[in-house]
Amino acid sequence: MPCERDTPRRVVVEPSGPVLVEGPVTVVADDGEAVTSDRFMVAICTCRRSRSYPWCDTSHRRRSRPARGGTDPSGPCGENGEEQA
């Protein structure tokens, strides 16, 4: 599986988001299944909420944890995704 590259592969960790990896990549899941993406940049899910796991589908944005202090659990956006006043 290893390949020779002239430059190191770039990995970016997004706070409260996915890990971005310069592709193409092959990801091996904990069950041993290997999935490949040929895209130039790949977002790998770290919250495990993605319906297309291990690839990020931005589910982490829709299900943010409520802030301490009893604020609205749906976050700054309402249930339908529109910004609240």
N, CA, C and O atoms as a DFTB+ gen file, in Angstrom:
340 C
 N C O
     1  1       0.797      -1.201       0.000
     2  2       0.000       0.000       0.000
     3  2       0.842       1.269       0.000
     4  3       0.388       2.282      -0.533
     5  1       2.050       1.269       0.571
     6  2       2.833       2.502       0.563
     7  2       3.225       2.898      -0.858
     8  3       3.425       2.044      -1.722
     9  1       3.329       4.179      -1.081
    10  2       3.750       4.680      -2.382
    11  2       4.833       5.737      -2.180
    12  3       4.908       6.375      -1.130
    13  1       5.649       5.906      -3.176
    14  2       6.715       6.898      -3.116
    15  2       6.164       8.264      -3.523
    16  3       5.468       8.386      -4.531
    17  1       6.481       9.286      -2.734
    18  2       6.086      10.658      -3.040
    19  2       7.283      11.552      -2.853
    20  3       8.125      11.301      -1.991
    21  1       7.366      12.600      -3.658
    22  2       8.460      13.558      -3.526
    23  2       8.255      14.473      -2.325
    24  3       9.220      14.931      -1.712
    25  1       6.985      14.737      -1.990
    26  2       6.669      15.618      -0.876
    27  2       5.794      14.870       0.127
    28  3       5.069      13.949      -0.248
    29  1       5.858      15.261       1.398
    30  2       5.004      14.606       2.388
    31  2       3.526      14.893       2.121
    32  3       3.174      15.954       1.605
    33  1       2.677      13.948       2.474
    34  2       1.233      14.136       2.347
    35  2       0.791      15.158       3.379
    36  3       1.227      15.105       4.530
    37  1      -0.066      16.082       2.984
    38  2      -0.528      17.145       3.879
    39  2      -1.812      16.712       4.567
    40  3      -2.742      16.248       3.908
    41  1      -1.873      16.860       5.894
    42  2      -3.040      16.537       6.701
    43  2      -3.387      17.764       7.523
    44  3      -2.519      18.334       8.184
    45  1      -4.660      18.181       7.488
    46  2      -5.117      19.351       8.232
    47  2      -6.223      18.910       9.179
    48  3      -7.212      18.319       8.745
    49  1      -6.065      19.191      10.468
    50  2      -7.089      18.866      11.453
    51  2      -7.946      20.104      11.663
    52  3      -7.457      21.136      12.122
    53  1      -9.232      19.999      11.326
    54  2     -10.167      21.107      11.484
    55  2     -10.795      21.044      12.873
    56  3     -11.317      19.997      13.255
    57  1     -10.758      22.141      13.644
    58  2     -11.403      22.124      14.959
    59  2     -12.897      21.842      14.821
    60  3     -13.581      22.482      14.023
    61  1     -13.390      20.906      15.580
    62  2     -14.805      20.503      15.548
    63  2     -15.247      20.071      14.154
    64  3     -16.413      20.235      13.797
    65  1     -14.352      19.536      13.388
    66  2     -14.698      19.112      12.037
    67  2     -13.883      17.913      11.602
    68  3     -13.351      17.181      12.436
    69  1     -13.784      17.710      10.300
    70  2     -13.080      16.535       9.782
    71  2     -11.570      16.728       9.734
    72  3     -11.048      17.814       9.986
    73  1     -10.893      15.644       9.403
    74  2      -9.470      15.697       9.100
    75  2      -9.368      15.760       7.583
    76  3      -9.897      14.893       6.887
    77  1      -8.693      16.778       7.069
    78  2      -8.531      16.953       5.626
    79  2      -7.195      16.364       5.207
    80  3      -6.154      16.694       5.774
    81  1      -7.233      15.485       4.205
    82  2      -6.027      14.803       3.740
    83  2      -5.917      14.999       2.238
    84  3      -6.888      14.811       1.506
    85  1      -4.716      15.383       1.779
    86  2      -4.497      15.470       0.337
    87  2      -4.579      14.068      -0.239
    88  3      -3.906      13.151       0.231
    89  1      -5.409      13.910      -1.263
    90  2      -5.645      12.598      -1.857
    91  2      -4.731      12.348      -3.025
    92  3      -3.848      13.156      -3.315
    93  1      -4.928      11.260      -3.684
    94  2      -5.882      10.199      -3.377
    95  2      -5.440       9.415      -2.145
    96  3      -4.252       9.355      -1.825
    97  1      -6.423       8.808      -1.451
    98  2      -6.134       8.068      -0.234
    99  2      -6.922       6.768      -0.187
   100  3      -7.966       6.629      -0.825
   101  1      -6.405       5.827       0.577
   102  2      -7.129       4.613       0.939
   103  2      -7.235       4.612       2.452
   104  3      -6.232       4.739       3.153
   105  1      -8.457       4.467       2.954
   106  2      -8.700       4.446       4.390
   107  2      -9.107       3.026       4.767
   108  3      -9.990       2.432       4.147
   109  1      -8.456       2.499       5.782
   110  2      -8.795       1.169       6.283
   111  2      -9.561       1.352       7.584
   112  3      -9.032       1.897       8.553
   113  1     -10.823       0.891       7.604
   114  2     -11.681       1.021       8.778
   115  2     -11.279       0.004       9.843
   116  3     -10.489      -0.902       9.580
   117  1     -11.831       0.161      11.054
   118  2     -11.494      -0.756      12.140
   119  2     -11.941      -2.186      11.882
   120  3     -11.426      -3.117      12.503
   121  1     -12.902      -2.376      10.964
   122  2     -13.336      -3.735      10.611
   123  2     -12.494      -4.337       9.487
   124  3     -12.750      -5.459       9.051
   125  1     -11.487      -3.590       9.015
   126  2     -10.588      -4.081       7.977
   127  2     -10.992      -3.721       6.560
   128  3     -10.235      -3.974       5.623
   129  1     -12.180      -3.131       6.381
   130  2     -12.628      -2.730       5.048
   131  2     -11.803      -1.543       4.562
   132  3     -11.612      -0.573       5.296
   133  1     -11.318      -1.619       3.335
   134  2     -10.540      -0.528       2.744
   135  2     -11.393       0.197       1.720
   136  3     -11.975      -0.429       0.834
   137  1     -11.470       1.519       1.840
   138  2     -12.199       2.344       0.887
   139  2     -11.236       3.375       0.322
   140  3     -10.384       3.901       1.037
   141  1     -11.379       3.659      -0.972
   142  2     -10.452       4.551      -1.666
   143  2     -11.182       5.753      -2.236
   144  3     -12.319       5.645      -2.697
   145  1     -10.517       6.899      -2.199
   146  2     -11.013       8.110      -2.841
   147  2      -9.899       8.662      -3.719
   148  3      -8.752       8.768      -3.287
   149  1     -10.243       9.012      -4.954
   150  2      -9.276       9.568      -5.894
   151  2      -9.300      11.095      -5.916
   152  3      -8.619      11.710      -6.738
   153  1     -10.070      11.711      -5.029
   154  2     -10.182      13.173      -5.001
   155  2      -8.867      13.803      -4.578
   156  3      -8.044      13.153      -3.933
   157  1      -8.661      15.074      -4.940
   158  2      -7.404      15.759      -4.599
   159  2      -7.353      16.138      -3.122
   160  3      -6.264      16.288      -2.568
   161  1      -8.517      16.298      -2.467
   162  2      -8.593      16.581      -1.033
   163  2      -9.751      15.760      -0.481
   164  3     -10.842      15.754      -1.052
   165  1      -9.515      15.074       0.623
   166  2     -10.509      14.186       1.207
   167  2     -10.788      14.630       2.637
   168  3      -9.858      14.921       3.389
   169  1     -12.071      14.683       3.020
   170  2     -12.459      15.008       4.386
   171  2     -12.847      13.712       5.091
   172  3     -13.813      13.051       4.710
   173  1     -12.089      13.362       6.117
   174  2     -12.344      12.134       6.859
   175  2     -13.085      12.484       8.144
   176  3     -12.641      13.330       8.921
   177  1     -14.214      11.824       8.354
   178  2     -15.088      12.087       9.491
   179  2     -14.408      11.719      10.804
   180  3     -13.788      10.661      10.913
   181  1     -14.528      12.597      11.803
   182  2     -14.004      12.302      13.131
   183  2     -15.118      12.229      14.176
   184  3     -14.863      11.847      15.319
   185  1     -16.351      12.590      13.804
   186  2     -17.450      12.579      14.774
   187  2     -18.289      11.306      14.679
   188  3     -19.102      11.040      15.564
   189  1     -18.104      10.518      13.623
   190  2     -18.830       9.269      13.367
   191  2     -20.330       9.475      13.152
   192  3     -21.100       8.526      13.292
   193  1     -20.754      10.673      12.820
   194  2     -22.163      10.943      12.524
   195  2     -22.466      10.856      11.035
   196  3     -23.630      10.856      10.635
   197  1     -21.439      10.783      10.228
   198  2     -21.589      10.803       8.773
   199  2     -22.327       9.576       8.272
   200  3     -22.070       8.458       8.719
   201  1     -23.243       9.791       7.344
   202  2     -23.939       8.670       6.703
   203  2     -23.069       8.016       5.646
   204  3     -23.381       6.926       5.167
   205  1     -21.983       8.675       5.280
   206  2     -21.060       8.108       4.294
   207  2     -19.697       7.835       4.939
   208  3     -18.661       7.943       4.283
   209  1     -19.708       7.484       6.224
   210  2     -18.482       7.223       6.972
   211  2     -17.609       6.216       6.234
   212  3     -18.148       5.209       5.777
   213  1     -16.307       6.411       6.083
   214  2     -15.450       7.329       6.819
   215  2     -15.347       8.721       6.222
   216  3     -14.610       9.551       6.754
   217  1     -16.053       9.011       5.140
   218  2     -15.991      10.329       4.518
   219  2     -16.935      11.277       5.249
   220  3     -18.033      10.882       5.642
   221  1     -16.520      12.503       5.428
   222  2     -17.340      13.517       6.105
   223  2     -18.458      13.985       5.188
   224  3     -18.227      14.255       4.010
   225  1     -19.675      14.083       5.728
   226  2     -20.798      14.644       4.979
   227  2     -21.347      15.896       5.673
   228  3     -22.475      16.305       5.398
   229  1     -20.586      16.491       6.544
   230  2     -20.882      17.701       7.337
   231  2     -21.985      17.484       8.368
   232  3     -22.612      18.451       8.800
   233  1     -22.238      16.250       8.771
   234  2     -23.222      15.985       9.819
   235  2     -22.842      16.659      11.129
   236  3     -23.718      16.976      11.933
   237  1     -21.543      16.885      11.359
   238  2     -21.105      17.539      12.589
   239  2     -21.668      18.951      12.702
   240  3     -21.810      19.469      13.809
   241  1     -21.987      19.573      11.590
   242  2     -22.561      20.928      11.610
   243  2     -24.012      20.914      12.066
   244  3     -24.448      21.819      12.778
   245  1     -24.763      19.897      11.665
   246  2     -26.190      19.841      11.980
   247  2     -26.472      19.394      13.404
   248  3     -27.545      19.676      13.936
   249  1     -25.538      18.708      14.026
   250  2     -25.772      18.149      15.357
   251  2     -24.723      18.621      16.341
   252  3     -24.013      17.814      16.941
   253  1     -24.629      19.918      16.504
   254  2     -23.637      20.436      17.437
   255  2     -24.123      20.226      18.862
   256  3     -25.325      20.192      19.122
   257  1     -23.182      20.087      19.772
   258  2     -23.526      19.912      21.178
   259  2     -24.019      21.243      21.730
   260  3     -23.511      22.300      21.356
   261  1     -25.013      21.192      22.624
   262  2     -25.492      22.442      23.226
   263  2     -24.418      23.054      24.117
   264  3     -23.681      22.346      24.804
   265  1     -24.345      24.365      24.092
   266  2     -23.388      25.077      24.938
   267  2     -23.861      25.017      26.379
   268  3     -25.053      24.860      26.644
   269  1     -22.935      25.141      27.299
   270  2     -23.320      25.150      28.715
   271  2     -24.140      26.393      28.996
   272  3     -23.906      27.448      28.407
   273  1     -25.096      26.267      29.891
   274  2     -25.902      27.416      30.250
   275  2     -27.308      27.334      29.691
   276  3     -28.075      28.288      29.822
   277  1     -27.672      26.200      29.062
   278  2     -29.044      26.011      28.631
   279  2     -29.433      26.727      27.360
   280  3     -30.603      27.075      27.201
   281  1     -28.527      26.959      26.466
   282  2     -28.888      27.603      25.209
   283  2     -29.629      26.616      24.323
   284  3     -29.681      25.422      24.620
   285  1     -30.193      27.110      23.251
   286  2     -30.964      26.302      22.314
   287  2     -30.111      25.161      21.773
   288  3     -29.055      25.423      21.197
   289  1     -30.536      23.873      21.939
   290  2     -29.726      22.748      21.489
   291  2     -29.580      22.645      19.983
   292  3     -28.720      21.907      19.500
   293  1     -30.397      23.365      19.228
   294  2     -30.258      23.307      17.775
   295  2     -29.161      24.232      17.281
   296  3     -28.894      24.291      16.080
   297  1     -28.518      24.959      18.200
   298  2     -27.416      25.834      17.834
   299  2     -27.893      27.137      17.245
   300  3     -29.048      27.515      17.444
   301  1     -27.020      27.848      16.512
   302  2     -27.372      29.161      15.966
   303  2     -28.392      29.065      14.844
   304  3     -28.996      30.073      14.477
   305  1     -28.595      27.884      14.295
   306  2     -29.569      27.706      13.223
   307  2     -30.747      26.927      13.765
   308  3     -30.580      26.060      14.623
   309  1     -31.925      27.224      13.278
   310  2     -33.131      26.528      13.688
   311  2     -33.167      25.126      13.122
   312  3     -32.225      24.691      12.458
   313  1     -34.248      24.420      13.382
   314  2     -34.397      23.038      12.919
   315  2     -34.328      22.916      11.400
   316  3     -33.868      21.898      10.883
   317  1     -34.785      23.952      10.674
   318  2     -34.784      23.872       9.203
   319  2     -33.522      24.475       8.597
   320  3     -33.443      24.634       7.379
   321  1     -32.524      24.818       9.429
   322  2     -31.257      25.313       8.924
   323  2     -31.196      26.813       8.714
   324  3     -30.159      27.328       8.296
   325  1     -32.291      27.539       8.996
   326  2     -32.279      28.988       8.824
   327  2     -31.771      29.638      10.100
   328  3     -32.037      29.170      11.207
   329  1     -31.034      30.728       9.919
   330  2     -30.481      31.433      11.062
   331  2     -31.596      32.022      11.909
   332  3     -32.554      32.591      11.386
   333  1     -31.461      31.880      13.234
   334  2     -32.470      32.414      14.138
   335  2     -32.187      33.871      14.427
   336  3     -31.042      34.321      14.381
   337  1     -33.258      34.610      14.729
   338  2     -33.112      36.038      15.041
   339  2     -32.705      36.249      16.470
   340  3     -32.537      37.389      16.902
